[in-house]
């Protein structure tokens, strides 16, 4: 299995809302190796070898990683502006929902791939979406995000052990308090 976390490679984006996919993978592995146009880490989760991948393209080009890796047993983890902060959703497939990284992936492999969406919304009305997703979390927001990222680690392990459908049934109502 391959877990792909979406984000932007430049360090100035490290703590932004758009980098929650990278943040989750960093929690799982602190050691990264260089692949062609991506960073990877092989980890053992419940006795299974899992490859974690962070595309080193900017978000809008995330799909380019599929020039180098297979896409038959993947899960993509990314931020979702339409989900409130503190929520997560697991889906078997779906549309891009306006997310440019997911649009890029769909252009390479279609929309039939599992995903974990981590809520970063709602966007304030007076801020453009691009500015909002590239903004840092406040201290209070980051405390909520910490709980969601910890639960997202559990979700990945649960998927590996019990499968995607059972994980959706168990975690899709999760809300960090």
Z-matrix of the N, CA and C atoms (Angstrom, degrees):
N
C 1 1.457
C 2 1.525 1 108.68
N 3 1.321 2 114.69 1 145.94
C 4 1.464 3 122.57 2 177.05
C 5 1.527 4 108.44 3 -121.73
N 6 1.319 5 116.05 4 128.60
C 7 1.466 6 121.90 5 174.06
C 8 1.518 7 106.81 6 -107.12
N 9 1.321 8 116.69 7 123.38
C 10 1.465 9 122.31 8 -179.31
C 11 1.521 10 107.83 9 -110.90
N 12 1.318 11 116.27 10 120.71
C 13 1.453 12 121.70 11 176.72
C 14 1.516 13 109.08 12 -103.38
N 15 1.320 14 116.60 13 130.54
C 16 1.469 15 120.20 14 -178.59
C 17 1.517 16 111.29 15 -92.99
N 18 1.320 17 114.52 16 146.98
C 19 1.455 18 122.50 17 178.93
C 20 1.509 19 109.63 18 -178.36
N 21 1.305 20 116.43 19 -170.32
C 22 1.460 21 123.07 20 176.06
C 23 1.519 22 108.36 21 -116.21
N 24 1.348 23 117.68 22 136.11
C 25 1.461 24 120.62 23 -171.86
C 26 1.529 25 115.82 24 -74.05
N 27 1.285 26 119.54 25 -21.39
C 28 1.463 27 122.14 26 -177.05
C 29 1.530 28 109.73 27 -69.11
N 30 1.332 29 117.82 28 134.16
C 31 1.471 30 121.92 29 -176.09
C 32 1.528 31 112.73 30 -60.77
N 33 1.316 32 118.05 31 -23.99
C 34 1.474 33 118.61 32 179.36
C 35 1.530 34 111.93 33 -67.68
N 36 1.340 35 117.55 34 -13.76
C 37 1.466 36 121.66 35 178.88
C 38 1.531 37 112.48 36 -100.99
N 39 1.314 38 117.70 37 3.08
C 40 1.467 39 121.77 38 -170.81
C 41 1.527 40 114.05 39 -53.53
N 42 1.324 41 118.07 40 -38.85
C 43 1.467 42 120.68 41 -176.15
C 44 1.518 43 113.33 42 -108.01
N 45 1.319 44 116.55 43 21.84
C 46 1.468 45 119.82 44 -179.36
C 47 1.523 46 111.41 45 -87.47
N 48 1.303 47 115.12 46 164.23
C 49 1.466 48 122.36 47 -179.64
C 50 1.529 49 111.64 48 -60.37
N 51 1.323 50 116.43 49 -33.08
C 52 1.464 51 120.70 50 -177.67
C 53 1.523 52 112.28 51 -72.61
N 54 1.334 53 118.43 52 -8.09
C 55 1.460 54 121.12 53 -175.49
C 56 1.523 55 114.41 54 -105.49
N 57 1.327 56 118.31 55 18.09
C 58 1.464 57 118.43 56 -177.90
C 59 1.527 58 112.14 57 -64.30
N 60 1.314 59 118.51 58 -28.14
C 61 1.467 60 120.25 59 175.75
C 62 1.516 61 111.38 60 -63.67
N 63 1.333 62 116.25 61 -44.80
C 64 1.467 63 120.72 62 175.75
C 65 1.529 64 110.56 63 -63.50
N 66 1.340 65 116.63 64 -42.54
C 67 1.463 66 120.72 65 -178.32
C 68 1.526 67 111.15 66 -58.89
N 69 1.332 68 116.80 67 -42.20
C 70 1.453 69 119.94 68 -179.94
C 71 1.527 70 110.61 69 -64.31
N 72 1.326 71 117.20 70 -46.97
C 73 1.460 72 119.19 71 -179.04
C 74 1.526 73 111.54 72 -64.22
N 75 1.331 74 117.19 73 -34.56
C 76 1.466 75 119.89 74 177.11
C 77 1.524 76 111.34 75 -64.34
N 78 1.325 77 118.41 76 -29.71
C 79 1.462 78 121.90 77 177.22
C 80 1.526 79 111.17 78 -70.04
N 81 1.315 80 114.96 79 -30.08
C 82 1.459 81 119.63 80 -177.78
C 83 1.526 82 110.91 81 -83.52
N 84 1.332 83 117.42 82 -35.59
C 85 1.465 84 121.29 83 -178.92
C 86 1.519 85 110.17 84 -139.77
N 87 1.312 86 116.06 85 135.10
C 88 1.466 87 121.24 86 176.96
C 89 1.525 88 111.87 87 -103.56
N 90 1.336 89 117.78 88 3.06
C 91 1.458 90 121.64 89 -176.23
C 92 1.531 91 109.40 90 -122.86
N 93 1.316 92 115.93 91 120.26
C 94 1.464 93 120.63 92 -175.49
C 95 1.518 94 111.23 93 -119.42
N 96 1.331 95 115.36 94 142.43
C 97 1.464 96 123.33 95 176.27
C 98 1.521 97 108.02 96 -113.96
N 99 1.309 98 116.75 97 157.73
C 100 1.472 99 121.77 98 -177.50
C 101 1.523 100 109.75 99 -96.21
N 102 1.322 101 115.64 100 125.73
C 103 1.458 102 122.98 101 170.47
C 104 1.518 103 107.45 102 -111.87
N 105 1.327 104 117.72 103 -178.24
C 106 1.471 105 119.09 104 177.39
C 107 1.531 106 110.49 105 -70.29
N 108 1.308 107 117.31 106 107.00
C 109 1.457 108 123.34 107 176.75
C 110 1.538 109 114.10 108 68.67
N 111 1.337 110 117.09 109 20.59
C 112 1.458 111 121.01 110 175.05
C 113 1.520 112 109.67 111 -158.06
N 114 1.341 113 115.58 112 160.70
C 115 1.454 114 122.15 113 170.61
C 116 1.524 115 107.28 114 -105.06
N 117 1.334 116 116.88 115 146.13
C 118 1.447 117 119.08 116 179.71
C 119 1.519 118 110.85 117 -140.28
N 120 1.321 119 114.19 118 158.46
C 121 1.444 120 122.32 119 175.86
C 122 1.520 121 107.41 120 -146.02
N 123 1.315 122 116.38 121 134.11
C 124 1.460 123 120.68 122 175.34
C 125 1.517 124 107.75 123 -99.36
N 126 1.337 125 116.51 124 125.28
C 127 1.453 126 121.84 125 -179.15
C 128 1.525 127 108.97 126 -127.52
N 129 1.310 128 114.73 127 160.68
C 130 1.448 129 121.34 128 177.25
C 131 1.518 130 107.66 129 -108.23
N 132 1.313 131 116.14 130 119.51
C 133 1.461 132 120.92 131 177.14
C 134 1.519 133 107.14 132 -123.37
N 135 1.322 134 115.55 133 114.55
C 136 1.462 135 122.97 134 -178.79
C 137 1.529 136 112.30 135 52.54
N 138 1.324 137 115.94 136 41.89
C 139 1.456 138 120.99 137 177.31
C 140 1.514 139 115.38 138 81.24
N 141 1.315 140 117.28 139 1.88
C 142 1.467 141 120.59 140 179.72
C 143 1.531 142 109.90 141 -110.55
N 144 1.333 143 115.22 142 136.41
C 145 1.474 144 119.86 143 177.58
C 146 1.528 145 108.53 144 -77.88
N 147 1.315 146 115.06 145 122.99
C 148 1.461 147 122.48 146 -179.59
C 149 1.520 148 107.42 147 -120.11
N 150 1.306 149 116.62 148 134.56
C 151 1.462 150 120.96 149 175.37
C 152 1.530 151 107.88 150 -101.75
N 153 1.327 152 115.26 151 125.68
C 154 1.461 153 122.45 152 174.91
C 155 1.520 154 107.35 153 -98.49
N 156 1.329 155 116.81 154 135.24
C 157 1.468 156 120.43 155 -178.61
C 158 1.520 157 110.45 156 -132.56
N 159 1.347 158 114.22 157 131.54
C 160 1.461 159 122.37 158 172.74
C 161 1.535 160 107.65 159 -114.99
N 162 1.344 161 118.03 160 107.98
C 163 1.470 162 119.29 161 176.88
C 164 1.525 163 110.16 162 -60.70
N 165 1.323 164 117.12 163 136.15
C 166 1.457 165 121.27 164 -179.21
C 167 1.526 166 111.59 165 -99.97
N 168 1.319 167 115.19 166 27.32
C 169 1.460 168 121.41 167 169.62
C 170 1.523 169 106.48 168 -101.15
N 171 1.308 170 117.34 169 166.15
C 172 1.455 171 118.37 170 173.38
C 173 1.518 172 108.91 171 -72.46
N 174 1.307 173 115.84 172 160.10
C 175 1.459 174 123.33 173 -171.50
C 176 1.528 175 113.01 174 -45.91
N 177 1.325 176 117.10 175 -45.89
C 178 1.468 177 120.56 176 -174.64
C 179 1.521 178 113.46 177 -64.89
N 180 1.331 179 117.69 178 -11.86
C 181 1.464 180 122.34 179 -179.40
C 182 1.527 181 111.80 180 -115.98
N 183 1.310 182 117.94 181 20.01
C 184 1.468 183 122.19 182 -175.28
C 185 1.520 184 113.42 183 -56.02
N 186 1.302 185 118.07 184 -31.96
C 187 1.458 186 121.50 185 -178.06
C 188 1.513 187 114.23 186 -64.90
N 189 1.332 188 117.29 187 -20.18
C 190 1.467 189 120.35 188 -178.61
C 191 1.522 190 112.61 189 -60.55
N 192 1.331 191 118.19 190 -21.37
C 193 1.461 192 120.70 191 179.21
C 194 1.531 193 110.80 192 -60.19
N 195 1.326 194 117.12 193 -24.34
C 196 1.460 195 120.58 194 -178.00
C 197 1.527 196 112.97 195 -76.76
N 198 1.320 197 117.18 196 -0.71
C 199 1.464 198 120.46 197 168.09
C 200 1.529 199 109.72 198 -71.29
N 201 1.342 200 117.20 199 -21.38
C 202 1.464 201 122.81 200 -170.55
C 203 1.524 202 114.61 201 -117.44
N 204 1.313 203 118.08 202 -18.42
C 205 1.470 204 119.58 203 -175.17
C 206 1.528 205 110.16 204 -127.77
N 207 1.339 206 116.86 205 154.93
C 208 1.470 207 119.52 206 175.69
C 209 1.524 208 109.98 207 -71.71
N 210 1.311 209 115.64 208 161.46
C 211 1.466 210 118.26 209 -178.97
C 212 1.534 211 113.03 210 -128.78
N 213 1.320 212 116.92 211 20.87
C 214 1.460 213 118.66 212 -176.65
C 215 1.528 214 113.94 213 -87.15
N 216 1.305 215 119.70 214 -18.92
C 217 1.461 216 121.98 215 -179.21
C 218 1.529 217 108.67 216 -138.06
N 219 1.333 218 115.78 217 71.91
C 220 1.469 219 121.38 218 -174.29
C 221 1.525 220 111.07 219 -126.34
N 222 1.309 221 114.51 220 161.35
C 223 1.468 222 123.60 221 165.49
C 224 1.517 223 105.36 222 -136.32
N 225 1.311 224 117.22 223 132.83
C 226 1.458 225 122.16 224 177.99
C 227 1.523 226 108.51 225 -106.48
N 228 1.330 227 116.45 226 132.16
C 229 1.464 228 123.29 227 179.86
C 230 1.527 229 108.10 228 -114.26
N 231 1.336 230 116.63 229 128.65
C 232 1.463 231 119.79 230 -177.38
C 233 1.519 232 111.78 231 -157.06
N 234 1.323 233 114.62 232 167.76
C 235 1.459 234 122.38 233 178.34
C 236 1.520 235 110.60 234 -77.66
N 237 1.336 236 115.87 235 150.53
C 238 1.462 237 120.59 236 177.88
C 239 1.521 238 109.47 237 -135.00
N 240 1.303 239 114.36 238 114.87
C 241 1.465 240 122.66 239 -179.36
C 242 1.527 241 112.04 240 -67.47
N 243 1.345 242 116.99 241 -25.71
C 244 1.463 243 120.81 242 -177.37
C 245 1.525 244 113.69 243 -84.80
N 246 1.328 245 116.95 244 -9.55
C 247 1.464 246 120.80 245 175.57
C 248 1.526 247 109.14 246 -99.75
N 249 1.319 248 117.42 247 138.19
C 250 1.465 249 119.28 248 177.15
C 251 1.528 250 111.58 249 -64.82
N 252 1.304 251 116.08 250 149.34
C 253 1.455 252 121.75 251 173.53
C 254 1.527 253 108.12 252 -54.98
N 255 1.315 254 116.46 253 134.58
C 256 1.461 255 120.83 254 -178.90
C 257 1.510 256 113.50 255 100.50
N 258 1.323 257 117.20 256 -5.87
C 259 1.465 258 121.31 257 -179.67
C 260 1.519 259 110.03 258 -112.40
N 261 1.313 260 115.77 259 157.11
C 262 1.453 261 121.33 260 170.35
C 263 1.517 262 108.09 261 -140.53
N 264 1.309 263 115.75 262 157.26
C 265 1.462 264 122.44 263 178.44
C 266 1.516 265 108.56 264 -138.37
N 267 1.306 266 115.16 265 137.79
C 268 1.458 267 122.22 266 174.98
C 269 1.523 268 106.26 267 -110.05
N 270 1.327 269 116.11 268 131.85
C 271 1.466 270 120.55 269 179.43
C 272 1.523 271 109.20 270 -135.07
N 273 1.309 272 115.30 271 148.33
C 274 1.456 273 122.18 272 177.69
C 275 1.531 274 111.16 273 -76.99
N 276 1.330 275 116.85 274 -32.51
C 277 1.464 276 122.76 275 -178.67
C 278 1.518 277 107.79 276 -167.00
N 279 1.325 278 117.06 277 -173.45
C 280 1.454 279 119.94 278 177.13
C 281 1.514 280 112.78 279 148.43
N 282 1.308 281 114.10 280 -177.32
C 283 1.464 282 120.70 281 -179.78
C 284 1.524 283 109.98 282 -83.73
N 285 1.315 284 115.27 283 178.93
C 286 1.464 285 120.92 284 179.31
C 287 1.520 286 111.84 285 -76.72
N 288 1.319 287 117.83 286 -23.46
C 289 1.453 288 120.17 287 -179.82
C 290 1.515 289 113.62 288 58.03
N 291 1.338 290 117.76 289 28.48
C 292 1.457 291 121.73 290 179.44
C 293 1.522 292 114.36 291 87.17
N 294 1.333 293 118.62 292 -3.12
C 295 1.462 294 122.02 293 -178.76
C 296 1.532 295 109.03 294 -83.46
N 297 1.330 296 116.89 295 118.30
C 298 1.468 297 120.73 296 -174.38
C 299 1.524 298 113.59 297 -67.03
N 300 1.310 299 118.48 298 -33.59
C 301 1.461 300 120.38 299 176.46
C 302 1.519 301 111.11 300 -63.89
N 303 1.323 302 116.22 301 -41.93
C 304 1.467 303 120.65 302 178.54
C 305 1.529 304 110.28 303 -70.06
N 306 1.329 305 117.68 304 -37.28
C 307 1.474 306 119.91 305 174.58
C 308 1.521 307 110.72 306 -56.52
N 309 1.333 308 116.09 307 -43.30
C 310 1.456 309 121.06 308 -179.84
C 311 1.532 310 110.42 309 -63.63
N 312 1.327 311 117.48 310 -44.63
C 313 1.466 312 120.52 311 178.97
C 314 1.524 313 110.38 312 -62.51
N 315 1.322 314 117.03 313 -44.97
C 316 1.467 315 120.83 314 179.43
C 317 1.520 316 110.87 315 -59.25
N 318 1.333 317 117.73 316 -35.83
C 319 1.465 318 120.15 317 179.65
C 320 1.528 319 111.82 318 -65.47
N 321 1.330 320 117.59 319 -22.22
C 322 1.467 321 121.78 320 178.92
C 323 1.526 322 113.29 321 -94.46
N 324 1.329 323 117.43 322 -40.89
C 325 1.474 324 118.93 323 -170.80
C 326 1.530 325 114.04 324 -126.89
N 327 1.325 326 119.02 325 1.51
C 328 1.460 327 120.66 326 -175.56
C 329 1.521 328 110.51 327 84.86
N 330 1.334 329 116.15 328 -179.09
C 331 1.463 330 119.54 329 -173.19
C 332 1.530 331 114.22 330 -99.63
N 333 1.307 332 117.71 331 5.44
C 334 1.459 333 121.19 332 -178.60
C 335 1.527 334 111.75 333 -91.20
N 336 1.319 335 116.27 334 73.69
C 337 1.463 336 121.61 335 174.87
C 338 1.526 337 108.65 336 -145.99
N 339 1.342 338 116.71 337 142.67
C 340 1.465 339 120.44 338 179.40
C 341 1.524 340 111.55 339 -68.23
N 342 1.321 341 115.01 340 152.05
C 343 1.460 342 120.32 341 -177.67
C 344 1.512 343 111.59 342 -150.34
N 345 1.312 344 114.56 343 151.16
C 346 1.460 345 122.74 344 171.84
C 347 1.514 346 106.15 345 -117.30
N 348 1.314 347 115.66 346 116.35
C 349 1.463 348 121.62 347 -179.51
C 350 1.527 349 108.04 348 -101.06
N 351 1.327 350 116.15 349 128.34
C 352 1.464 351 121.79 350 -179.92
C 353 1.524 352 108.33 351 -109.74
N 354 1.319 353 115.41 352 121.27
C 355 1.462 354 121.27 353 -175.34
C 356 1.522 355 113.86 354 -67.17
N 357 1.337 356 115.07 355 134.71
C 358 1.467 357 121.70 356 176.11
C 359 1.526 358 110.75 357 -127.59
N 360 1.326 359 118.71 358 2.36
C 361 1.451 360 122.78 359 -174.79
C 362 1.522 361 111.74 360 -93.64
N 363 1.312 362 115.18 361 -174.01
C 364 1.462 363 126.66 362 -1.51
C 365 1.530 364 111.89 363 -82.88
N 366 1.304 365 114.24 364 152.53
C 367 1.460 366 121.37 365 177.49
C 368 1.527 367 108.91 366 -74.48
N 369 1.329 368 117.21 367 131.33
C 370 1.473 369 119.01 368 174.10
C 371 1.532 370 110.48 369 -60.47
N 372 1.304 371 116.98 370 145.18
C 373 1.473 372 121.33 371 -175.88
C 374 1.519 373 113.39 372 -64.52
N 375 1.312 374 118.29 373 -26.54
C 376 1.465 375 120.61 374 -174.75
C 377 1.529 376 113.44 375 -90.50
N 378 1.339 377 118.39 376 8.60
C 379 1.463 378 122.37 377 -178.84
C 380 1.522 379 109.33 378 -123.08
N 381 1.323 380 115.77 379 136.83
C 382 1.466 381 120.37 380 175.43
C 383 1.526 382 109.44 381 -67.94
N 384 1.328 383 116.45 382 147.92
C 385 1.472 384 121.26 383 -178.15
C 386 1.530 385 111.61 384 -56.60
N 387 1.340 386 117.49 385 -44.31
C 388 1.474 387 120.66 386 -178.57
C 389 1.525 388 111.25 387 -61.61
N 390 1.325 389 116.86 388 -40.07
C 391 1.469 390 119.99 389 178.51
C 392 1.531 391 110.97 390 -68.55
N 393 1.324 392 115.98 391 -38.44
C 394 1.462 393 119.97 392 -178.20
C 395 1.526 394 111.69 393 -66.27
N 396 1.341 395 118.01 394 -47.39
C 397 1.469 396 119.62 395 -176.98
C 398 1.518 397 111.86 396 -68.02
N 399 1.334 398 117.36 397 -21.33
C 400 1.467 399 120.91 398 178.66
C 401 1.525 400 112.58 399 -96.21
N 402 1.334 401 116.53 400 9.46
C 403 1.463 402 120.26 401 177.59
C 404 1.528 403 109.76 402 -94.04
N 405 1.333 404 115.09 403 154.86
C 406 1.466 405 121.24 404 178.60
C 407 1.524 406 109.67 405 -77.02
N 408 1.327 407 115.03 406 157.81
C 409 1.452 408 121.11 407 173.11
C 410 1.520 409 109.58 408 -76.70
N 411 1.330 410 116.79 409 145.56
C 412 1.465 411 119.90 410 171.31
C 413 1.527 412 107.57 411 -71.96
N 414 1.324 413 116.66 412 169.12
C 415 1.464 414 120.77 413 179.67
C 416 1.528 415 110.53 414 -59.98
N 417 1.324 416 117.52 415 -44.86
C 418 1.469 417 121.16 416 179.91
C 419 1.530 418 110.98 417 -65.16
N 420 1.325 419 117.13 418 -40.68
C 421 1.462 420 120.41 419 178.22
C 422 1.525 421 111.02 420 -65.61
N 423 1.333 422 116.33 421 -38.81
C 424 1.461 423 119.91 422 -178.75
C 425 1.529 424 110.95 423 -65.32
N 426 1.322 425 117.56 424 -33.75
C 427 1.469 426 120.84 425 176.48
C 428 1.525 427 110.81 426 -62.00
N 429 1.330 428 116.75 427 -40.36
C 430 1.472 429 121.14 428 176.10
C 431 1.520 430 109.84 429 -67.04
N 432 1.326 431 116.34 430 -45.01
C 433 1.458 432 120.98 431 -179.87
C 434 1.527 433 110.89 432 -58.72
N 435 1.322 434 117.59 433 -39.57
C 436 1.468 435 121.63 434 179.01
C 437 1.529 436 110.58 435 -54.66
N 438 1.322 437 117.10 436 -44.18
C 439 1.467 438 121.06 437 -179.66
C 440 1.532 439 110.80 438 -67.12
N 441 1.324 440 116.68 439 -38.26
C 442 1.467 441 120.15 440 178.85
C 443 1.523 442 110.61 441 -67.26
N 444 1.327 443 117.35 442 -41.22
C 445 1.461 444 120.08 443 179.54
C 446 1.527 445 111.15 444 -65.43
N 447 1.322 446 117.78 445 -39.67
C 448 1.467 447 120.27 446 176.65
C 449 1.532 448 110.57 447 -62.50
N 450 1.314 449 116.17 448 -42.99
C 451 1.461 450 119.48 449 178.40
C 452 1.519 451 110.61 450 -67.05
N 453 1.318 452 117.97 451 -35.84
C 454 1.467 453 121.43 452 178.13
C 455 1.525 454 111.33 453 -62.97
N 456 1.332 455 117.31 454 -35.27
C 457 1.468 456 120.25 455 173.38
C 458 1.524 457 109.85 456 -60.94
N 459 1.319 458 116.89 457 -44.23
C 460 1.466 459 121.50 458 177.52
C 461 1.525 460 110.64 459 -61.26
N 462 1.333 461 116.20 460 -40.03
C 463 1.461 462 121.24 461 -179.45
C 464 1.534 463 110.48 462 -59.57
N 465 1.311 464 116.52 463 -45.31
C 466 1.467 465 120.03 464 -179.43
C 467 1.521 466 110.07 465 -61.78
N 468 1.310 467 117.75 466 -45.81
C 469 1.469 468 120.47 467 177.91
C 470 1.532 469 110.30 468 -62.00
N 471 1.308 470 116.88 469 -41.74
C 472 1.468 471 121.35 470 -179.21
C 473 1.534 472 110.41 471 -63.55
N 474 1.319 473 117.24 472 -40.98
C 475 1.466 474 120.69 473 177.48
C 476 1.527 475 110.17 474 -61.14
N 477 1.313 476 116.77 475 -43.91
C 478 1.466 477 121.00 476 -178.91
C 479 1.532 478 110.90 477 -62.51
N 480 1.318 479 116.74 478 -40.44
C 481 1.459 480 121.03 479 -176.96
C 482 1.529 481 112.45 480 -81.49
N 483 1.338 482 116.98 481 -45.11
C 484 1.466 483 121.21 482 -169.29
C 485 1.525 484 115.00 483 -112.24
N 486 1.323 485 117.48 484 -12.86
C 487 1.461 486 119.84 485 179.86
C 488 1.516 487 113.01 486 98.77
N 489 1.327 488 114.34 487 162.51
C 490 1.466 489 122.36 488 -175.05
C 491 1.530 490 112.76 489 -65.04
N 492 1.332 491 117.49 490 -44.42
C 493 1.465 492 119.66 491 -176.60
C 494 1.521 493 112.46 492 -61.60
N 495 1.332 494 116.50 493 -44.18
C 496 1.465 495 119.62 494 179.01
C 497 1.527 496 110.90 495 -65.96
N 498 1.324 497 116.68 496 -36.46
C 499 1.469 498 119.89 497 177.41
C 500 1.526 499 110.40 498 -64.59
N 501 1.328 500 117.12 499 -41.88
C 502 1.474 501 119.62 500 177.91
C 503 1.522 502 110.10 501 -60.50
N 504 1.329 503 117.45 502 -44.41
C 505 1.468 504 120.93 503 -179.96
C 506 1.518 505 111.99 504 -62.48
N 507 1.325 506 116.64 505 -37.68
C 508 1.467 507 120.07 506 -176.35
C 509 1.524 508 113.68 507 -80.92
N 510 1.341 509 118.06 508 -39.28
C 511 1.464 510 120.34 509 -167.63
C 512 1.523 511 115.87 510 -108.45
N 513 1.309 512 119.70 511 -12.39
C 514 1.462 513 118.82 512 -174.97
C 515 1.522 514 114.01 513 -68.51
N 516 1.320 515 118.18 514 -11.78
C 517 1.464 516 119.98 515 174.65
C 518 1.536 517 111.70 516 -99.60
N 519 1.346 518 116.99 517 5.41
C 520 1.466 519 120.83 518 -178.78
C 521 1.523 520 111.51 519 -61.18
N 522 1.335 521 114.50 520 137.11
C 523 1.462 522 120.80 521 172.23
C 524 1.524 523 107.80 522 -144.62
N 525 1.333 524 115.59 523 122.49
C 526 1.465 525 120.57 524 176.91
C 527 1.519 526 109.18 525 -70.00
N 528 1.284 527 116.24 526 130.65
C 529 1.469 528 120.80 527 179.79
C 530 1.517 529 110.03 528 -100.66
